């Protein structure tokens, strides 16, 4: 029952991170972990944007026009 409640409140990634980090980590390590996760999310967003640009055939000139 308790596991079902957790699954309904957290995503699969959140649950995995909760299980992985059951103990506190030093502040400097926490910053490294945050940086890794942020870099991962940024890379995913960049990849998605590049995919759309490639599908639409956008060029550097098209980007300049958008600005």
N, CA, C and O atoms as a GROMACS GRO file, in nm:
protein
  268
    1UNK      N    1   0.083  -0.119   0.000
    1UNK     CA    2   0.000   0.000   0.000
    1UNK      C    3   0.087   0.125   0.000
    1UNK      O    4   0.064   0.218  -0.077
    2UNK      N    5   0.187   0.127   0.087
    2UNK     CA    6   0.275   0.244   0.096
    2UNK      C    7   0.347   0.269  -0.036
    2UNK      O    8   0.363   0.383  -0.077
    3UNK      N    9   0.390   0.162  -0.102
    3UNK     CA   10   0.458   0.175  -0.231
    3UNK      C   11   0.365   0.233  -0.335
    3UNK      O   12   0.408   0.314  -0.417
    4UNK      N   13   0.238   0.195  -0.334
    4UNK     CA   14   0.140   0.250  -0.429
    4UNK      C   15   0.124   0.399  -0.411
    4UNK      O   16   0.111   0.473  -0.508
    5UNK      N   17   0.124   0.445  -0.287
    5UNK     CA   18   0.112   0.588  -0.258
    5UNK      C   19   0.232   0.662  -0.314
    5UNK      O   20   0.218   0.767  -0.377
    6UNK      N   21   0.351   0.608  -0.292
    6UNK     CA   22   0.472   0.670  -0.344
    6UNK      C   23   0.470   0.675  -0.496
    6UNK      O   24   0.506   0.777  -0.555
    7UNK      N   25   0.428   0.568  -0.560
    7UNK     CA   26   0.424   0.564  -0.706
    7UNK      C   27   0.327   0.666  -0.763
    7UNK      O   28   0.348   0.717  -0.873
    8UNK      N   29   0.221   0.696  -0.690
    8UNK     CA   30   0.124   0.792  -0.740
    8UNK      C   31   0.171   0.936  -0.720
    8UNK      O   32   0.121   1.027  -0.786
    9UNK      N   33   0.267   0.959  -0.631
    9UNK     CA   34   0.314   1.094  -0.603
    9UNK      C   35   0.445   1.128  -0.673
    9UNK      O   36   0.476   1.245  -0.694
   10UNK      N   37   0.521   1.027  -0.710
   10UNK     CA   38   0.652   1.049  -0.768
   10UNK      C   39   0.663   0.981  -0.904
   10UNK      O   40   0.599   0.879  -0.929
   11UNK      N   41   0.744   1.040  -0.991
   11UNK     CA   42   0.771   0.976  -1.120
   11UNK      C   43   0.869   0.861  -1.099
   11UNK      O   44   0.927   0.846  -0.991
   12UNK      N   45   0.886   0.780  -1.201
   12UNK     CA   46   0.979   0.668  -1.190
   12UNK      C   47   1.122   0.716  -1.165
   12UNK      O   48   1.198   0.650  -1.095
   13UNK      N   49   1.158   0.830  -1.223
   13UNK     CA   50   1.292   0.886  -1.201
   13UNK      C   51   1.308   0.932  -1.056
   13UNK      O   52   1.411   0.907  -0.993
   14UNK      N   53   1.206   0.998  -1.004
   14UNK     CA   54   1.212   1.044  -0.865
   14UNK      C   55   1.225   0.926  -0.769
   14UNK      O   56   1.303   0.931  -0.674
   15UNK      N   57   1.148   0.821  -0.794
   15UNK     CA   58   1.156   0.703  -0.708
   15UNK      C   59   1.294   0.640  -0.714
   15UNK      O   60   1.349   0.598  -0.611
   16UNK      N   61   1.351   0.634  -0.832
   16UNK     CA   62   1.485   0.576  -0.846
   16UNK      C   63   1.588   0.659  -0.770
   16UNK      O   64   1.675   0.603  -0.703
   17UNK      N   65   1.579   0.791  -0.781
   17UNK     CA   66   1.673   0.879  -0.710
   17UNK      C   67   1.656   0.868  -0.559
   17UNK      O   68   1.754   0.872  -0.484
   18UNK      N   69   1.532   0.856  -0.514
   18UNK     CA   70   1.508   0.838  -0.371
   18UNK      C   71   1.572   0.710  -0.320
   18UNK      O   72   1.629   0.707  -0.211
   19UNK      N   73   1.562   0.604  -0.399
   19UNK     CA   74   1.622   0.477  -0.358
   19UNK      C   75   1.774   0.483  -0.364
   19UNK      O   76   1.843   0.424  -0.281
   20UNK      N   77   1.825   0.555  -0.461
   20UNK     CA   78   1.970   0.564  -0.480
   20UNK      C   79   2.038   0.645  -0.371
   20UNK      O   80   2.148   0.611  -0.327
   21UNK      N   81   1.972   0.750  -0.326
   21UNK     CA   82   2.031   0.840  -0.228
   21UNK      C   83   1.954   0.835  -0.096
   21UNK      O   84   1.884   0.930  -0.060
   22UNK      N   85   1.967   0.723  -0.026
   22UNK     CA   86   1.896   0.707   0.100
   22UNK      C   87   1.968   0.777   0.215
   22UNK      O   88   1.912   0.793   0.324
   23UNK      N   89   2.092   0.818   0.192
   23UNK     CA   90   2.169   0.887   0.295
   23UNK      C   91   2.209   1.025   0.244
   23UNK      O   92   2.219   1.048   0.124
   24UNK      N   93   2.232   1.117   0.338
   24UNK     CA   94   2.276   1.251   0.300
   24UNK      C   95   2.412   1.245   0.233
   24UNK      O   96   2.495   1.159   0.263
   25UNK      N   97   2.434   1.337   0.142
   25UNK     CA   98   2.565   1.352   0.079
   25UNK      C   99   2.619   1.490   0.114
   25UNK      O  100   2.540   1.582   0.140
   26UNK      N  101   2.749   1.506   0.115
   26UNK     CA  102   2.806   1.638   0.146
   26UNK      C  103   2.759   1.742   0.044
   26UNK      O  104   2.726   1.709  -0.070
   27UNK      N  105   2.756   1.867   0.086
   27UNK     CA  106   2.708   1.976   0.001
   27UNK      C  107   2.781   1.984  -0.132
   27UNK      O  108   2.719   2.009  -0.236
   28UNK      N  109   2.912   1.963  -0.131
   28UNK     CA  110   2.988   1.972  -0.255
   28UNK      C  111   2.948   1.861  -0.352
   28UNK      O  112   2.943   1.882  -0.473
   29UNK      N  113   2.919   1.742  -0.299
   29UNK     CA  114   2.872   1.634  -0.385
   29UNK      C  115   2.731   1.662  -0.437
   29UNK      O  116   2.699   1.629  -0.551
   30UNK      N  117   2.649   1.722  -0.354
   30UNK     CA  118   2.514   1.757  -0.397
   30UNK      C  119   2.519   1.854  -0.515
   30UNK      O  120   2.440   1.842  -0.608
   31UNK      N  121   2.609   1.948  -0.511
   31UNK     CA  122   2.624   2.042  -0.623
   31UNK      C  123   2.667   1.970  -0.750
   31UNK      O  124   2.620   2.003  -0.859
   32UNK      N  125   2.754   1.872  -0.737
   32UNK     CA  126   2.797   1.794  -0.854
   32UNK      C  127   2.679   1.717  -0.912
   32UNK      O  128   2.661   1.714  -1.034
   33UNK      N  129   2.600   1.656  -0.826
   33UNK     CA  130   2.482   1.580  -0.871
   33UNK      C  131   2.383   1.673  -0.940
   33UNK      O  132   2.328   1.638  -1.045
   34UNK      N  133   2.359   1.790  -0.883
   34UNK     CA  134   2.269   1.887  -0.946
   34UNK      C  135   2.320   1.928  -1.083
   34UNK      O  136   2.242   1.940  -1.177
   35UNK      N  137   2.451   1.948  -1.094
   35UNK     CA  138   2.511   1.987  -1.221
   35UNK      C  139   2.494   1.877  -1.325
   35UNK      O  140   2.463   1.905  -1.441
   36UNK      N  141   2.513   1.752  -1.284
   36UNK     CA  142   2.496   1.639  -1.375
   36UNK      C  143   2.352   1.632  -1.425
   36UNK      O  144   2.328   1.615  -1.544
   37UNK      N  145   2.257   1.645  -1.333
   37UNK     CA  146   2.116   1.637  -1.371
   37UNK      C  147   2.075   1.754  -1.460
   37UNK      O  148   1.999   1.736  -1.555
   38UNK      N  149   2.125   1.872  -1.430
   38UNK     CA  150   2.095   1.990  -1.512
   38UNK      C  151   2.154   1.974  -1.651
   38UNK      O  152   2.088   2.004  -1.751
   39UNK      N  153   2.277   1.926  -1.659
   39UNK     CA  154   2.341   1.904  -1.789
   39UNK      C  155   2.263   1.802  -1.872
   39UNK      O  156   2.246   1.817  -1.993
   40UNK      N  157   2.216   1.698  -1.805
   40UNK     CA  158   2.136   1.596  -1.873
   40UNK      C  159   2.009   1.655  -1.932
   40UNK      O  160   1.977   1.631  -2.048
   41UNK      N  161   1.937   1.733  -1.851
   41UNK     CA  162   1.812   1.795  -1.898
   41UNK      C  163   1.839   1.894  -2.012
   41UNK      O  164   1.762   1.900  -2.108
   42UNK      N  165   1.945   1.971  -2.000
   42UNK     CA  166   1.981   2.067  -2.105
   42UNK      C  167   2.014   1.993  -2.235
   42UNK      O  168   1.970   2.034  -2.343
   43UNK      N  169   2.090   1.885  -2.224
   43UNK     CA  170   2.126   1.807  -2.343
   43UNK      C  171   2.002   1.748  -2.410
   43UNK      O  172   1.991   1.749  -2.532
   44UNK      N  173   1.910   1.698  -2.329
   44UNK     CA  174   1.784   1.643  -2.386
   44UNK      C  175   1.704   1.751  -2.457
   44UNK      O  176   1.650   1.727  -2.566
   45UNK      N  177   1.694   1.870  -2.396
   45UNK     CA  178   1.620   1.980  -2.457
   45UNK      C  179   1.687   2.025  -2.586
   45UNK      O  180   1.620   2.052  -2.686
   46UNK      N  181   1.820   2.032  -2.585
   46UNK     CA  182   1.894   2.072  -2.704
   46UNK      C  183   1.876   1.969  -2.816
   46UNK      O  184   1.857   2.005  -2.932
   47UNK      N  185   1.883   1.842  -2.782
   47UNK     CA  186   1.863   1.736  -2.881
   47UNK      C  187   1.724   1.745  -2.943
   47UNK      O  188   1.707   1.728  -3.064
   48UNK      N  189   1.624   1.770  -2.860
   48UNK     CA  190   1.486   1.781  -2.910
   48UNK      C  191   1.472   1.902  -3.002
   48UNK      O  192   1.407   1.893  -3.107
   49UNK      N  193   1.532   2.014  -2.965
   49UNK     CA  194   1.525   2.134  -3.049
   49UNK      C  195   1.598   2.111  -3.181
   49UNK      O  196   1.550   2.152  -3.287
   50UNK      N  197   1.713   2.046  -3.175
   50UNK     CA  198   1.788   2.016  -3.298
   50UNK      C  199   1.711   1.923  -3.390
   50UNK      O  200   1.716   1.937  -3.513
   51UNK      N  201   1.641   1.828  -3.332
   51UNK     CA  202   1.560   1.736  -3.412
   51UNK      C  203   1.450   1.810  -3.486
   51UNK      O  204   1.427   1.787  -3.605
   52UNK      N  205   1.381   1.900  -3.416
   52UNK     CA  206   1.275   1.980  -3.479
   52UNK      C  207   1.334   2.066  -3.591
   52UNK      O  208   1.278   2.074  -3.700
   53UNK      N  209   1.448   2.130  -3.563
   53UNK     CA  210   1.512   2.216  -3.663
   53UNK      C  211   1.550   2.134  -3.787
   53UNK      O  212   1.532   2.180  -3.900
   54UNK      N  213   1.602   2.015  -3.767
   54UNK     CA  214   1.640   1.930  -3.880
   54UNK      C  215   1.516   1.886  -3.959
   54UNK      O  216   1.518   1.887  -4.082
   55UNK      N  217   1.409   1.849  -3.888
   55UNK     CA  218   1.286   1.807  -3.955
   55UNK      C  219   1.226   1.920  -4.037
   55UNK      O  220   1.171   1.897  -4.145
   56UNK      N  221   1.238   2.043  -3.987
   56UNK     CA  222   1.181   2.158  -4.057
   56UNK      C  223   1.279   2.219  -4.158
   56UNK      O  224   1.243   2.307  -4.236
   57UNK      N  225   1.403   2.171  -4.154
   57UNK     CA  226   1.503   2.221  -4.247
   57UNK      C  227   1.549   2.364  -4.217
   57UNK      O  228   1.590   2.436  -4.309
   58UNK      N  229   1.543   2.404  -4.092
   58UNK     CA  230   1.582   2.539  -4.055
   58UNK      C  231   1.733   2.558  -4.069
   58UNK      O  232   1.811   2.466  -4.044
   59UNK      N  233   1.770   2.678  -4.110
   59UNK     CA  234   1.912   2.713  -4.125
   59UNK      C  235   1.945   2.824  -4.027
   59UNK      O  236   1.858   2.876  -3.956
   60UNK      N  237   2.074   2.861  -4.023
   60UNK     CA  238   2.118   2.972  -3.938
   60UNK      C  239   2.045   3.100  -3.978
   60UNK      O  240   2.012   3.182  -3.893
   61UNK      N  241   2.020   3.117  -4.106
   61UNK     CA  242   1.947   3.234  -4.154
   61UNK      C  243   1.804   3.236  -4.100
   61UNK      O  244   1.752   3.342  -4.065
   62UNK      N  245   1.741   3.120  -4.094
   62UNK     CA  246   1.605   3.111  -4.037
   62UNK      C  247   1.606   3.153  -3.890
   62UNK      O  248   1.514   3.221  -3.844
   63UNK      N  249   1.708   3.112  -3.818
   63UNK     CA  250   1.717   3.151  -3.676
   63UNK      C  251   1.733   3.302  -3.662
   63UNK      O  252   1.673   3.363  -3.573
   64UNK      N  253   1.812   3.362  -3.748
   64UNK     CA  254   1.831   3.508  -3.745
   64UNK      C  255   1.698   3.580  -3.769
   64UNK      O  256   1.669   3.681  -3.706
   65UNK      N  257   1.618   3.527  -3.860
   65UNK     CA  258   1.487   3.587  -3.888
   65UNK      C  259   1.392   3.576  -3.769
   65UNK      O  260   1.308   3.663  -3.746
   66UNK      N  261   1.408   3.467  -3.691
   66UNK     CA  262   1.323   3.447  -3.573
   66UNK      C  263   1.354   3.545  -3.462
   66UNK      O  264   1.268   3.577  -3.380
   67UNK      N  265   1.477   3.593  -3.461
   67UNK     CA  266   1.516   3.688  -3.356
   67UNK      C  267   1.464   3.821  -3.394
   67UNK      O  268   1.485   3.919  -3.321
   0.00000   0.00000   0.00000
